[in-house]
Amino acid sequence: MAKIITIDDDESIRRTIKRVLEKGGHTVHEAADASDGWLKVGGGGYDLVLLDIMLSGLTPHDFIQYLGGLTKLDPALAKTRILLVSAIPLPDVELQKILSSNLVVGYLQKPFENDKLTAKVDAALAIPSSSSAKNIVSSEYVLESGSTYLVKDVQSVFSIKLMLQEKERGRAAMYVTRANPLDVVPKYGLGGTRVVWLSFQKSEGAETVASLQEISILVSAFMGENDKTVILLEGLSYLITNYDFYPVLRMIEFLRDEISKSESILIIPLNPDTLDKKSMALLENECKSIF
C-alpha cells in the first residue's frame, strides 16, 4: 500500500480522493494550497502526488521542477511520482509537454468516477521508480495511422511510452534500439514486443541489425507480416555517425513513404542538439514533430 497526497483547493475533491483511496488500503494526506503542498511533499515519504493542474499559485511546471530538484538533493524522494488532475482539458501540445517528464505518470480528468480514480492510481503505482516505461500508457495522445513522428526525446522514455500506448491499442510493436535487448526488455516490460539491437555486434539470443538497407527491409517485412504496427526506431545519431546524414535521410524518406501507405506508425526519437539547423529542418519536413 502507498503513501499518497492530494493537492487540490477543492475540499470535496480532496475528501473524495481520500475516502476512495483509503478504502483501498492507502495512506492519504491532503493539502489545500501550493504552500502546504510544497512543504508536505518536501518532507518526503510519498509514493504519489495527485496534483490539481489549476491550483492557485502553482503551475505543473513549477511543481515538476521543484520535485526534480529535491530528488537531486535527497535520493529518497526519487520514488515520488505525479498524477495530474484537471477539470479543464489541456491542449495536446501542453499536455504532452507535461507528460514527457519522467516524474509524471498520468493524467486524470475531472469529474471522474471512483473506479476511474482507482484504476489511474493503480497504474501509476505500478510504474517502477527507476523511471522505466513499464505499464505506462499515455492514452491522452492520439497517433495517426500512416504517420511518421519525430520525437525530440533525449532518453527515448516518452517514445517508449507512445509505443506501449499503441501496443495496448492492438498494434504489433517493434523496437529497434541501441541498447542490448537483454537489458531493455525486463527494464521496460517489453514482453510481446519484437526488440532488435541496432549494432554491428552479434549476440546470442538477440536479433541484430546494422545497415540502412537491413533496417529498411526489416521494417517493411514487419509491416507486411502484421495488419497494424507501431515501430520505434532509435539510434538516429548512431546511424548518422556511421553513414552520414543524407543516406540516413533517404532511408527515412523511404520508410515514411512505406508507412504512409499502411495502417502503421513510425516513431523516431532524437536529441535535437546532435544536429545542425539545416539537418533538423530536413528531418522535420519528412515527419510530424512532437515537441
VENCOR-V243538 format. One record per helix or strand. SS is the DSSP state (2 for helix, 1 for strand). FROM is the first residue (numbers start at 1). LEN is the number of residues. Records with the same first field share a line. If there is no record, write none. Layout:
# VENCOR-V243538
SS = FROM-LEN  FROM-LEN
This chain:
# VENCOR-V243538
1 = 3-5  27-5  48-5  81-6  104-6  147-6  172-6  194-5  203-1  206-4  229-5  265-6  288-3
2 = 11-13  34-9  60-14  75-5  92-8  114-12  157-12  181-8  212-14  236-8  245-16  272-3  277-10
